[in-house]
Amino acid sequence: NNTLYLQNLNEHIHPRFMRPELERIFGAFGRLLKVTVKRSLKLRGQAFIVFEEASAARTALESLQCRTIYGKSMVIRYARFK
């Protein structure tokens, strides 16, 4: 799977600030196709990162698990859907 699902992001940070930070952090592992930061009440603190290659997603997941961003520790999993 080349899509990662992020949880426990700081919901007080606006997506226009969170998205570039996630692109910078995850972009170091491979080419990103899409970064989606959720803002709705039900989905706050969540994001999806789509990599071009599954191997880059795997490396990012293993390397960045529990990394702190904006004062909160990220929880990273593979997305259930592509």
C-alpha positions as semicolon CSV with decimal commas, in nm:
position;residue;x (nm);y (nm);z (nm)
1;N;0,000;0,000;0,000
2;N;0,140;0,341;-0,089
3;T;-0,104;0,547;0,123
4;L;-0,037;0,632;0,487
5;Y;-0,301;0,737;0,740
6;L;-0,187;0,979;1,011
7;Q;-0,364;1,033;1,341
8;N;-0,306;1,241;1,652
9;L;-0,202;1,553;1,465
10;N;-0,245;1,885;1,642
11;E;-0,597;1,991;1,542
12;H;-0,532;2,353;1,637
13;I;-0,285;2,395;1,348
14;H;-0,453;2,511;1,027
15;P;-0,410;2,281;0,723
16;R;-0,232;2,555;0,527
17;F;0,052;2,527;0,784
18;M;0,029;2,153;0,850
19;R;0,032;2,043;0,483
20;P;0,371;2,200;0,391
21;E;0,527;2,063;0,710
22;L;0,402;1,710;0,630
23;E;0,523;1,748;0,270
24;R;0,868;1,847;0,397
25;I;0,890;1,560;0,647
26;F;0,747;1,281;0,429
27;G;0,895;1,413;0,103
28;A;1,239;1,312;0,225
29;F;1,138;0,946;0,177
30;G;1,011;0,964;-0,181
31;R;0,790;1,144;-0,429
32;L;0,452;1,243;-0,287
33;L;0,143;1,230;-0,506
34;K;-0,101;1,385;-0,259
35;V;-0,116;1,519;0,096
36;T;-0,463;1,563;0,245
37;V;-0,511;1,720;0,588
38;K;-0,860;1,684;0,733
39;R;-1,021;1,985;0,901
40;S;-1,385;1,885;0,960
41;L;-1,504;1,840;1,318
42;K;-1,519;1,460;1,292
43;L;-1,186;1,417;1,112
44;R;-0,967;1,678;1,280
45;G;-0,613;1,569;1,357
46;Q;-0,597;1,325;1,066
47;A;-0,419;1,324;0,731
48;F;-0,345;1,101;0,433
49;I;-0,009;1,086;0,257
50;V;0,005;0,917;-0,086
51;F;0,349;0,810;-0,210
52;E;0,438;0,717;-0,566
53;E;0,602;0,395;-0,447
54;A;0,499;0,154;-0,171
55;S;0,860;0,107;-0,059
56;A;0,887;0,479;0,023
57;A;0,565;0,459;0,227
58;R;0,699;0,160;0,421
59;T;1,028;0,337;0,498
60;A;0,848;0,653;0,610
61;L;0,612;0,455;0,833
62;E;0,899;0,274;1,003
63;S;1,114;0,584;1,042
64;L;0,856;0,841;1,153
65;Q;0,631;0,640;1,384
66;C;0,568;0,845;1,702
67;R;0,760;1,148;1,573
68;T;0,649;1,470;1,739
69;I;0,509;1,744;1,517
70;Y;0,360;2,066;1,658
71;G;0,372;1,920;2,009
72;K;0,190;1,591;1,941
73;S;0,322;1,245;1,861
74;M;0,200;1,116;1,522
75;V;0,041;0,773;1,489
76;I;0,102;0,634;1,139
77;R;-0,072;0,335;0,977
78;Y;-0,137;0,212;0,627
79;A;-0,467;0,344;0,491
80;R;-0,740;0,085;0,447
81;F;-0,828;0,223;0,104
82;K;-0,600;0,345;-0,173
